[in-house]
Amino acid sequence: MLRQETETASWRSMASLACARRALLDSLERKPIIRTGGRTGRNASCAVPWGRFDSLGDGERMRRRDFLAALTGAAACSAPARAAQRGDPVIGYLYAGSMGADPETQAAFWRGLAEFGYAKGRNVGIEFREAQNDVSRLPDLARDLVRRQVSVIFVPASGPALLAAKAATATIPIVFVNSGDPIGMGYVTSLSRPGGNVTGVSDFGDELSAKRLELIKQLVPAASRIGILSPRNYRGLAREVAHARALAAALPLETLESSVVSLQEIETALASFAQERVDGLYFAPGPLFYSQRGQIVALAARYRLPAVYSFVEFARAGGLMSYGLSAIERNYEGGRYTGLVLNGANPAELPVRRLTKFELVINMRTARALGLTVPSQMLTIADEVIE
């Protein structure tokens, strides 16, 4: 693996130096260089600027700022453009959250893709688009990927992003990883034969709501009121929240709900829940929460609110308890499905995969900090106990 990464880094370095050298030589000849190779519409043209030259004695030399401009233009010959020049496929990666906060899930995606022979920078390019938790930006981002004629659009963990991609194209394959029921949310018409240009993997997360609420009740038997947080403007999650609300009433648990769109609103909601003396918290899944899980776990601890989360990474980051799957492993499966599509699989005939590996993770340090005693039967059924 180390050797492979070293070779990849070396390849990238040589490619970047070659691109810069050619730009510089062409600039010295006072000629623009416009690269438009590759399939029609696949590449972004790389225009390398040339600057003014100053005569110094018998010769000419480029000014420092013009030299830097040439190098900057050369750097604009990005991996997607180089991939297009070679005729390699290009993946559009449409994310509702912030890319910088999720390096592990991105690495898992590439790990899955590698199983089908694809390596970033070698034989496949990628165009990243992130909405930074502003779902209103998703339609424009999706349309931009379609204009660039990417080979496939990968949509991790976001119903709004998936709907934006579906609205933008009916021909480019779309691969999703998501929670909830893909049929109920209108992503596909059938799990066995999706029938359109969309397929992917799902954990059917709304069916896990009951178990998560039951776990809170087991851990805090005297609980009578619970706070439910969900990302705002996530139509698909409204179904899951409604399901959780109905199940809570049967336990019985009174519910207080808050939909949020930023970390500041999350803190305001938790402060309000603490004032209302809720006995526990339930976080619906979503990029807004996952990408800020460290801060959210710290806020729950500050307000001394027992919380159950949807992904194991929350408990491993210090959260009290999680029941669900690993978002990292889910993205890995998404990478594998993307590889299948790039290798020619028809999304209309590629069944939606139902993920079934759910884990209960309990963080004992957090439980002790909250003054909670974890029942022995819960420890017995836990898949992972963090001491």
MITOR-668131 format. One record per residue (C-alpha): residue in one letter; x, y, z. Coordinates in pm, whole numbers. Each point is the difference from the previous one (the first is absolute). Example, Ala and Ser with C-alpha at 12.3 -4.5 7.8 and 13.67 -1.06 7.14 Angstrom:
2
{'A', {1230, -450, 780}}
{'S', {137, 344, -66}}
END
This chain:
387
{'M', {0, 0, 0}}
{'L', {285, 239, 94}}
{'R', {174, -77, -328}}
{'Q', {-320, 63, -194}}
{'E', {-56, 334, 174}}
{'T', {365, 97, -64}}
{'E', {-34, -85, -369}}
{'T', {-322, 201, -21}}
{'A', {162, 302, 167}}
{'S', {300, -31, -234}}
{'W', {-226, -16, -305}}
{'R', {-190, 308, 113}}
{'S', {324, 187, 67}}
{'M', {142, -80, -344}}
{'A', {-328, 94, -170}}
{'S', {-15, 334, 183}}
{'L', {366, 80, -85}}
{'A', {-58, -86, -367}}
{'C', {-308, 218, -14}}
{'A', {186, 293, 163}}
{'R', {307, -41, -224}}
{'R', {-208, 2, -317}}
{'A', {-192, 306, 115}}
{'L', {322, 184, 73}}
{'L', {160, -86, -336}}
{'D', {-309, 103, -191}}
{'S', {-18, 324, 196}}
{'L', {361, 81, -87}}
{'E', {-100, -32, -366}}
{'R', {-290, 241, 67}}
{'K', {-257, -259, -105}}
{'P', {-308, -103, 192}}
{'I', {-49, -366, 70}}
{'I', {-357, -133, -5}}
{'R', {-46, -369, 70}}
{'T', {-329, -145, -109}}
{'G', {80, -367, -56}}
{'G', {-218, -288, 109}}
{'R', {-362, -82, -63}}
{'T', {-236, 275, -98}}
{'G', {-127, 180, 307}}
{'R', {194, -214, 246}}
{'N', {291, 231, 56}}
{'A', {33, 344, 141}}
{'S', {223, 205, -229}}
{'C', {328, 92, 163}}
{'A', {107, 345, -109}}
{'V', {347, 100, 112}}
{'P', {39, 379, 12}}
{'W', {302, 175, -135}}
{'G', {125, 332, 125}}
{'R', {197, 300, -117}}
{'F', {375, -29, -43}}
{'D', {263, 250, 96}}
{'S', {306, 50, -220}}
{'L', {315, -31, 201}}
{'G', {310, 63, -202}}
{'D', {22, -241, -295}}
{'G', {-278, -232, 113}}
{'E', {-340, -24, 157}}
{'R', {-114, -152, 323}}
{'M', {-337, -45, 160}}
{'R', {-83, 209, 300}}
{'R', {-39, -187, 327}}
{'R', {-375, 62, 20}}
{'D', {-46, -121, -361}}
{'F', {204, -309, 78}}
{'L', {-227, -71, 297}}
{'A', {-306, 62, -215}}
{'A', {121, -259, -249}}
{'L', {52, -253, 275}}
{'T', {-343, 76, 143}}
{'G', {-154, -58, -340}}
{'A', {188, -325, -32}}
{'A', {-135, -110, 338}}
{'A', {-348, 64, -137}}
{'C', {55, -305, -221}}
{'S', {-179, -198, 267}}
{'A', {-33, -372, 37}}
{'P', {-348, -3, -165}}
{'A', {137, 187, -302}}
{'R', {299, -233, -33}}
{'A', {-232, -299, 37}}
{'A', {-219, 138, -278}}
{'Q', {304, 50, -223}}
{'R', {84, -368, 42}}
{'G', {-361, -104, -57}}
{'D', {-36, -128, 359}}
{'P', {-341, 3, 169}}
{'V', {-75, 290, 235}}
{'I', {-207, -38, 318}}
{'G', {-218, 282, 127}}
{'Y', {-1, -7, 383}}
{'L', {-301, 198, 126}}
{'Y', {1, 53, 376}}
{'A', {-244, 201, 210}}
{'G', {247, 51, 284}}
{'S', {361, 122, 15}}
{'M', {266, -214, -169}}
{'G', {282, 100, 233}}
{'A', {-181, -143, 301}}
{'D', {-31, -350, -147}}
{'P', {340, -133, -117}}
{'E', {-68, -350, 133}}
{'T', {-320, -51, -200}}
{'Q', {168, 128, -316}}
{'A', {290, -240, 52}}
{'A', {-250, -284, 43}}
{'F', {-163, 93, -331}}
{'W', {334, -29, -180}}
{'R', {70, -329, 176}}
{'G', {-322, -144, -139}}
{'L', {65, 142, -346}}
{'A', {350, -151, -3}}
{'E', {-151, -349, 17}}
{'F', {-121, 57, -356}}
{'G', {333, 125, -129}}
{'Y', {-39, 377, 41}}
{'A', {252, 229, 168}}
{'K', {-33, 378, 27}}
{'G', {250, 175, -224}}
{'R', {89, -316, -191}}
{'N', {-303, -106, -198}}
{'V', {-293, 198, 140}}
{'G', {-61, 368, 74}}
{'I', {-235, 158, 252}}
{'E', {-193, 325, 29}}
{'F', {-87, 86, 361}}
{'R', {-301, 220, 73}}
{'E', {-99, 84, 357}}
{'A', {-299, 199, 123}}
{'Q', {149, 60, 348}}
{'N', {-335, -85, 161}}
{'D', {-190, 253, -214}}
{'V', {-244, -221, -191}}
{'S', {-116, 293, -213}}
{'R', {332, -22, -187}}
{'L', {-45, -365, -101}}
{'P', {-204, 49, -323}}
{'D', {265, 233, -148}}
{'L', {282, -233, 105}}
{'A', {-175, -298, -156}}
{'R', {-64, 187, -325}}
{'D', {366, 99, -13}}
{'L', {106, -365, 17}}
{'V', {-244, -82, -280}}
{'R', {140, 282, -216}}
{'R', {345, -150, 48}}
{'Q', {-136, -333, -126}}
{'V', {142, -208, 282}}
{'S', {-22, -376, -42}}
{'V', {-190, -65, 323}}
{'I', {-125, 210, 292}}
{'F', {65, -135, 350}}
{'V', {-227, 137, 273}}
{'P', {93, -91, 360}}
{'A', {-244, 32, 290}}
{'S', {-239, 267, -123}}
{'G', {-354, -26, -126}}
{'P', {-8, 364, -120}}
{'A', {323, -54, -197}}
{'L', {-140, -314, -158}}
{'L', {-323, 174, -100}}
{'A', {205, 288, -147}}
{'A', {206, -246, -206}}
{'K', {-316, -181, -118}}
{'A', {-153, 330, -108}}
{'A', {317, 97, -187}}
{'T', {36, -314, -214}}
{'A', {-194, -304, -110}}
{'T', {292, -152, -191}}
{'I', {320, 26, 205}}
{'P', {13, -289, 251}}
{'I', {-47, 101, 365}}
{'V', {124, -211, 292}}
{'F', {-120, 85, 351}}
{'V', {66, -111, 356}}
{'N', {-282, 99, 228}}
{'S', {-224, -68, 296}}
{'G', {-368, -70, -29}}
{'D', {-217, -177, -253}}
{'P', {109, 83, -359}}
{'I', {-343, -89, -136}}
{'G', {-194, 194, 262}}
{'M', {216, 306, -61}}
{'G', {-43, -21, -376}}
{'Y', {360, -80, -96}}
{'V', {-82, -325, -183}}
{'T', {-314, -189, -98}}
{'S', {133, -345, 94}}
{'L', {285, -134, 212}}
{'S', {71, -298, -225}}
{'R', {-27, 196, -326}}
{'P', {27, 375, 66}}
{'G', {-105, 68, -358}}
{'G', {163, 341, -54}}
{'N', {346, 149, 29}}
{'V', {17, -27, 380}}
{'T', {121, -284, 224}}
{'G', {207, -37, 315}}
{'V', {6, -127, 357}}
{'S', {-225, 81, 296}}
{'D', {-30, -97, 365}}
{'F', {-377, 69, 14}}
{'G', {75, 216, 302}}
{'D', {-359, 91, 81}}
{'E', {-55, -361, 104}}
{'L', {273, 39, 264}}
{'S', {-174, 285, 181}}
{'A', {-194, -236, 227}}
{'K', {313, -179, 118}}
{'R', {183, 325, 72}}
{'L', {-287, 133, 211}}
{'E', {-27, -331, 185}}
{'L', {371, 19, 82}}
{'I', {-43, 343, 157}}
{'K', {-287, -134, 209}}
{'Q', {211, -297, 112}}
{'L', {293, 219, 94}}
{'V', {-215, 264, 173}}
{'P', {-305, -197, 126}}
{'A', {-155, 309, 161}}
{'A', {10, 194, -327}}
{'S', {-332, 161, -91}}
{'R', {105, 273, -245}}
{'I', {241, -12, -292}}
{'G', {136, 261, -239}}
{'I', {22, -79, -372}}
{'L', {238, 196, -224}}
{'S', {-6, -13, -379}}
{'P', {160, 203, -281}}
{'R', {-231, 260, -148}}
{'N', {-127, -35, -360}}
{'Y', {64, -375, -16}}
{'R', {-327, -129, -138}}
{'G', {99, -364, 33}}
{'L', {83, 36, 369}}
{'A', {-346, 139, 74}}
{'R', {-125, -354, -51}}
{'E', {252, -138, 248}}
{'V', {-77, 268, 258}}
{'A', {-374, -69, -32}}
{'H', {71, -371, 46}}
{'A', {208, 70, 313}}
{'R', {-273, 226, 138}}
{'A', {-264, -269, -39}}
{'L', {220, -264, 160}}
{'A', {89, 228, 291}}
{'A', {-366, 41, 85}}
{'A', {-29, -376, 43}}
{'L', {290, -30, 246}}
{'P', {-133, 248, 136}}
{'L', {229, 297, -61}}
{'E', {-98, 362, -56}}
{'T', {196, 156, -287}}
{'L', {138, 349, -52}}
{'E', {130, 66, -352}}
{'S', {240, 243, -157}}
{'S', {121, 29, -361}}
{'V', {335, 173, -40}}
{'V', {235, 115, -273}}
{'S', {322, 103, 180}}
{'L', {213, -79, 302}}
{'Q', {-123, 318, 170}}
{'E', {-361, -115, -39}}
{'I', {94, -344, 132}}
{'E', {145, 160, 314}}
{'T', {-310, 218, 41}}
{'A', {-223, -308, -32}}
{'L', {201, -199, 256}}
{'A', {-7, 291, 245}}
{'S', {-378, 17, -42}}
{'F', {-35, -376, 48}}
{'A', {207, 19, 318}}
{'Q', {-222, 281, 130}}
{'E', {-307, -211, -82}}
{'R', {162, -289, 193}}
{'V', {-13, -261, -273}}
{'D', {133, -339, 108}}
{'G', {172, -91, -324}}
{'L', {79, 100, -358}}
{'Y', {-52, -167, -335}}
{'F', {200, 131, -297}}
{'A', {-141, -83, -342}}
{'P', {271, -85, -257}}
{'G', {139, 269, -230}}
{'P', {326, 161, -123}}
{'L', {-62, 304, 222}}
{'F', {35, -212, 312}}
{'Y', {257, -248, -125}}
{'S', {252, 259, -121}}
{'Q', {-17, 176, 339}}
{'R', {-26, -305, 222}}
{'G', {290, 104, 223}}
{'Q', {-162, 333, 83}}
{'I', {-344, -158, 42}}
{'V', {130, -264, 241}}
{'A', {169, 276, 203}}
{'L', {-322, 205, 11}}
{'A', {-203, -300, 119}}
{'A', {256, -52, 276}}
{'R', {-7, 367, 98}}
{'Y', {-378, -2, 40}}
{'R', {11, -348, 159}}
{'L', {-245, -149, -248}}
{'P', {11, -377, -71}}
{'A', {-13, -47, -376}}
{'V', {-33, -283, -249}}
{'Y', {150, 43, -346}}
{'S', {-41, -166, -338}}
{'F', {363, -83, -84}}
{'V', {267, -182, 197}}
{'E', {248, 283, -58}}
{'F', {-195, 218, 250}}
{'A', {55, -238, 291}}
{'R', {364, -40, -99}}
{'A', {30, 381, 5}}
{'G', {-128, 11, 359}}
{'G', {-376, -26, -45}}
{'L', {-194, -204, 255}}
{'M', {-150, -261, -230}}
{'S', {-58, -76, -367}}
{'Y', {-208, -257, -181}}
{'G', {42, -38, -373}}
{'L', {278, -56, -243}}
{'S', {328, 168, -80}}
{'A', {-26, 296, -237}}
{'I', {353, -83, -110}}
{'E', {-93, -354, -99}}
{'R', {-316, 127, -170}}
{'N', {208, 228, -220}}
{'Y', {227, -294, -77}}
{'E', {-301, -188, -135}}
{'G', {-91, 309, -201}}
{'G', {347, -5, -154}}
{'R', {-49, -362, -102}}
{'Y', {-334, 78, -163}}
{'T', {155, 294, -185}}
{'G', {271, -236, -127}}
{'L', {-267, -239, -127}}
{'V', {-170, 281, -194}}
{'L', {330, 123, -147}}
{'N', {66, -358, -114}}
{'G', {-326, -1, -193}}
{'A', {-273, -109, 242}}
{'N', {-338, 151, -89}}
{'P', {-143, 187, 303}}
{'A', {-351, -86, -118}}
{'E', {81, -367, 55}}
{'L', {242, 27, 293}}
{'P', {-201, -78, 317}}
{'V', {6, 244, 289}}
{'R', {205, -167, 268}}
{'R', {-144, -16, 348}}
{'L', {265, 31, 272}}
{'T', {-69, -219, 301}}
{'K', {305, 18, 227}}
{'F', {-114, 213, 293}}
{'E', {205, 40, 315}}
{'L', {-70, 119, 352}}
{'V', {295, 196, 137}}
{'I', {2, 126, 360}}
{'N', {254, 247, 135}}
{'M', {46, -82, 369}}
{'R', {212, 305, 72}}
{'T', {-281, 225, -115}}
{'A', {-257, -203, 194}}
{'R', {200, 41, 320}}
{'A', {44, 373, -64}}
{'L', {-378, 32, -29}}
{'G', {-52, -202, 319}}
{'L', {-173, -284, -187}}
{'T', {19, -368, 85}}
{'V', {-13, -213, -312}}
{'P', {-213, -312, 57}}
{'S', {191, -326, -30}}
{'Q', {-237, -128, -268}}
{'M', {88, 299, -219}}
{'L', {369, -71, 39}}
{'T', {-65, -362, -95}}
{'I', {-164, 88, -330}}
{'A', {238, 286, -86}}
{'D', {229, -59, -298}}
{'E', {259, 240, 138}}
{'V', {54, 143, 347}}
{'I', {240, 292, 26}}
{'E', {167, 12, 338}}
END
